Amino acid sequence: MTYWQNKVVLVTGGAAGLGGRLATHFARVGARLVLADRDAAALDQARTALREGPTVVHTVVTDVTQSASVAQLFQRVDDEFGQLDALVNCAGRSGRGAVVDTPVETFQAFLDLNFLGTVRCTQAAMGRLLASRGHVINIGSLAAKMAARYLGAYPASKFAVAAFSHQLRLELGPRGLHVLLVCPGPIARPDAGRRYAAESAQLPEAARQPGGGVRLRGLDPDDLCRRILRAAERRVPELVVPRSARLLAALLQLWPTLGDRIIGRMTG
């Protein structure tokens, strides 16, 4: 029996991307799943694929920017399972733009989805997770530790996720809650280099590349998922991938000028 056998895991943004991959990995180790996403068609596809095995999976069309929708999601969790052992906050999006040209409304939209969506779901889940001494797994980014050029409103929204995760850990860790902040670099995907072509058309070429042009090999999403599950099982507080980025993040705190020069070289 695995650690996750029969545990109830809720994944927001669970229809595709990293959330979809995580759902597959949780299913392989015996978890019972609730997948939440705004895309009903993609949820149907994900449910069909996962039900080819013995996994118990429920899908709920959910908009994490709407409190009423989040409340309905957790009512469904209660109705189907009556418990919750892990919440994976994976719903979110990235983008491109020069920071001074990014409209305030774009900052608001990124904060509402990437940050406040995490807050809404975590607050709604908290009583259930404290009862199970469960896990909050917040999917951040290297951009939650350090900014790069031409990422628009994205770093600000992910820095907020990092701060929220730290507060949760300090306040509720003593009560049994495990909080894991995951900060991955760019993840390998088929549309890398083309995904942001339209919104970066007036920006330097590096802005069109994964991570705003950061010179890192795209992470294998399956390897990343395995690392996330292991980190949760071991109840570690943070997972930064690649590990070398932890050193750069520490350097930025100790010597910002040198850290900025290194980031400048790394991002072209």
N, C-alpha and C positions, 0 to 999 in steps of 0.2 A: 504493500500500500504506500502511495506517495503522500507527501505532506499535504498536497492539494486535493486528495481524494474526498469527494462529496462536499468540499467547501463551496460556498456560493460566492461567485466573483462577478462583479458588475464592471463592464468596460464601456466608458463613453467614447464616442468616435469609433465604435467597435465594428463598423461595417466594412472598413477597408483600411489601407495603409498600415501603419504600425499597430493601431488598435485591432485591426483584423488579424494580423499576424500573432499578436499576443493572445487573442481569443483562441486561435488554433493551438498554441502551445499550452494554454491552460486546459483546453479540452483533452490534449494528449495525456495529461497527468491526472485526469479524473475529476476536474472541477465541474460544478454545475454553473451555467453561464446565463447572465442577462446582458444582452448587447443593446446599447442605446445609440441612436444616430438620427440625424435629420433626413437621411436618404432612405426612404422606404424600400425602393427597389434593390438597393445594395444590401439592405438588411435581409431581405428575402433570399438573396443569393448566398449571403453568409450563413444564414440558418440552414439552407438546403445542403451546403457543403459540410457543415459541422455535424449535421444529423446523419451523415453517412456512417458515422461511428456510433458508439454508445452514449454520446454526450447528451445531457439534458440541457437544452438551450431555449431561451425565450428572447424575443426581440421586441423592443418598444421604440416606436418613432418618438424622438425626444429632441427638443430644442433647449440646450442648456443655458441659453440666454433668457429664457422665460421661466420665472419661478413656478408658475402653474404647471408647466410641462414637466419640470423637475419633480414637483409634488406627485404628479400622476405616475411618473417613473417609479418612485419609491413605494407608492401604494401597490404597484404591480409586483415589486420585489416581495412585499409583505404577503400579498395574496398567493403568490406562487411558492414561496419558500419559507417565509416567516423568520428569516435570518439573513445576515450578510456578513461575510468574512473578509472581503477585500473590495475596495473601490479603486478602479484604475481610471484616473482622470486623463484621458488621451484626446478628447475632443479639442480641436484647435486648428489654426492655420498659420502659414507663414506668408511673407510678402517681400516686396522690394520697393525702394524709394529713397531719395535723399531726405534726410531727417527734417531739414527746414522746409522742404516742399511738401511734406506729408500733411494732409489736412487734419485738423483737430478731430473731425468726425471719423477719420480712419483710426486714429489713436483710440477713440472711444469704442469703435467696433472691435478692435483687437483686444482691448482690455475686457470688454464684455464677454467675448468668447473665450479667449485663452486664459484669462485670470478669473473674472467673476463667475464664469461657468464652473470653474474648479471650486470656487468658494461656495456657490449654491449647492453643488452636489455634495461636497464634503459636509457642510452644515446639515443638510437633509439626512445624510447617512450616519451622523455621529453617534446617536444613541445606539443604533444597531451595532456599530463597530466597537464601541466601548464594551458592549455586552459580550461580544465574541473575542475581545482582545485582538482585534483584527488589524488590517493593513489599509493605509491610504498610500497609493502609488501615484505620485504626480509626475507626469511626463513633461519635463522642462526642455532644456536645450543647452548646448554650450553657450548660447546667447543668454542664458540665465546667469551665467558666470562672467561673461565678457561680451561686450558689443563688438560688432564689426561694421564696416562701412556699408551703406546702401541697403540696410535691412529694414528701413522704414520704421514702423511702429512695433515690429516684432520683438526686439530685445526688451523694450520697456515692459511689454506684457509678460515676458518670461522672467525678468528680474522680479516682478511682483509675485509670481508663483514660487520662486525660491524663498522670498521673505515669508510668505504665508506658510510654506512648509516648515521653515525654521521655527516660527511661532507655534505651530501645531505640535512640533516635536517637544518644545520646551514646556508647553502648558499641559499637554495630554499624554505625553510619553510616560510620566509617572503613574498614570491611570491605566496603562496597559496598551495604549494605541501605538502601533508602529507606523512611522511615516518614512517613506522612501522618496527622495527626490532623484529623478533620473535625468541626467544631462548628457545626451548623446550629440556627437557631431553629425555631419550630413550622412543620411542613410542612402545607400545605393538604391536606385529606382530607375525604371526604363526611360522616364522622361527627363532625367537629369540633364541640365544645360538648356532645356527647352521650356521648362515649366513656367518660368517667369519672363519669357521673351517679350511679351507685350508690355508689361508694366516696367520693364527695365530697358526699353528701347532707347531712351534718351540718357541712359547711364553708361558708365564704363563697362567694358566687356565682362570684367570680373563679377559684376552684379548679376549677370545671367547664370552664373555657375552655382552649384550647391554651396550653401553656407556663405553666400556673398563672395565667392571666390577663394575661400579658405583652402589652403593646399593640404588637404587630408584625403586619404582614400575613403570612398564611401563605405559606411559600415554595412556588414552583412546583417540584414534584419533578423534572420533566424538566430544568429549568434547573439545579437543584442537581446532578443526575447529570452533566450536561455539565461543570460546574465541577469536580466531583471528578475526572473523567477527565483534564481539562486539568492540574489541579494535580499529579496523579500523573505524567503525562508530563513535566512540568517539574521534578519531584522537589522540590517545595516542602514545608516541614515542617508547616505548618498551614493550614487553610482555615476561616475563621470567617465565617459568613453570617447576618445582614447584616454588612458591614464595620464599620458604626458600633459594633457590639458589641465590637470589639477595643478601641476607645477607652474604653468603660465598664469592660472587664476591666482595662485598664492603670490607670484611675482608682481602681478598688477596691484595687489594690496600693499606690498612692501615697497615697490619701486615703480610707480605708474608710468613715468617717462620711458623707462626701458621696456616695460610691458607694451606700451603703445607702439614703440618702434618694432618690436617683434611681431605684433599683430599686423602692422602695416606691411611688413615683408611677407608675412604668411598669406595675406589677402590681395597681393598684387596692387 
